[in-house]
Amino acid sequence: MTVQELQPREARHHTGAIVRSRRFATQFEMDGHVLTLGVEPGVRGGLYYLPSTPTFDDGTPVPREVAAGLQSVIEEVERFWGHWPEFRATL
């Protein structure tokens, strides 16, 4: 399986990324860096706002290869939890 539950609302993706669901936000962690994304709750899943040039919360730029897979990792984890997320790009 590509997703392993670590605890309720926290899972590790096979890429090594950890996804945590928080109230109105989701944290994406990779190599010790955290990216907090705003999420609007929905009926079947949340609406995620993905920045066009993502930066980790500590100011470190998200590597291009990680940014390219960000949506698919979150989508796989959310589907593992039984949700169908939507995504919108922000500037």
WODA-V898835 format. One record per helix or strand. SS is the DSSP state (H for helix, E for strand). FROM is the first residue (numbers start at 0). LEN is the number of residues. Records with the same first field share a line. If there is no record, write none. Layout:
SS=FROM-LEN, FROM-LEN
This chain:
E=2-5, 9-4, 17-5, 24-6, 32-8, 46-5, 54-1, 60-1, 85-5
H=63-17
